[in-house]
Amino acid sequence: MTSSTGARLMRLRGYSYGRHSVCSNKVRWLCSESRNTKCHSTVVTIGRQIISPGEKHTHPPNST
């Protein structure tokens, strides 16, 4: 999935995450609403496997 600007996005449980950082083979995804709602929920993946699921969000799930 990609954003309107072409950035990689991941959807999980109704929330979307943008790729924030890559360290070795781990990718850290930050909630895509982090700037608008100051939500700090992150997900960590290795390949397609979720290693650390998202924390509690400060907003309801995305509507789309």
C-alpha positions as CSV (number, residue, x, y, z in Angstrom):
1,M,0.0,0.0,0.0
2,T,1.2,3.5,-0.7
3,S,0.2,7.0,0.3
4,S,-0.8,9.8,-2.0
5,T,2.8,10.9,-2.1
6,G,4.1,7.4,-2.9
7,A,5.4,6.5,0.6
8,R,5.0,3.0,1.8
9,L,2.1,2.4,4.2
10,M,1.0,-0.6,6.2
11,R,-2.5,-1.2,7.5
12,L,-3.2,-3.1,10.8
13,R,-6.4,-3.4,12.7
14,G,-7.9,-0.4,10.9
15,Y,-4.9,1.9,11.5
16,S,-2.3,2.9,8.9
17,Y,1.4,3.3,9.5
18,G,4.1,4.9,7.5
19,R,7.6,3.5,7.3
20,H,9.7,5.5,9.8
21,S,13.1,3.8,10.0
22,V,15.0,0.8,8.9
23,C,17.8,-0.8,11.0
24,S,19.4,-3.9,9.6
25,N,16.4,-6.1,8.7
26,K,13.9,-4.5,11.2
27,V,11.5,-1.8,10.0
28,R,9.8,0.6,12.4
29,W,6.4,1.9,11.3
30,L,4.9,5.0,12.9
31,C,1.2,5.7,13.0
32,S,0.3,7.8,10.0
33,E,-1.8,10.1,12.2
34,S,1.2,10.9,14.4
35,R,1.6,14.5,13.3
36,N,-2.1,15.4,13.4
37,T,-3.0,13.6,16.7
38,K,0.4,13.2,18.4
39,C,-0.1,9.5,18.3
40,H,3.1,7.6,19.1
41,S,2.0,4.1,18.2
42,T,4.6,2.0,16.3
43,V,4.8,-1.4,14.8
44,V,8.1,-3.3,14.2
45,T,8.4,-5.8,11.4
46,I,11.1,-8.2,10.1
47,G,10.1,-9.0,6.5
48,R,6.3,-9.6,6.6
49,Q,6.3,-10.8,10.3
50,I,5.2,-8.4,13.0
51,I,7.6,-8.5,15.9
52,S,6.1,-5.7,18.1
53,P,2.4,-4.8,17.5
54,G,1.2,-1.2,17.8
55,E,0.6,0.3,21.1
56,K,-2.6,2.1,22.1
57,H,-3.6,4.9,19.7
58,T,-4.7,8.4,20.8
59,H,-7.5,8.4,18.1
60,P,-10.1,6.1,16.5
61,P,-9.2,3.8,13.5
62,N,-9.0,5.3,10.1
63,S,-12.3,5.4,8.2
64,T,-10.9,4.2,4.9
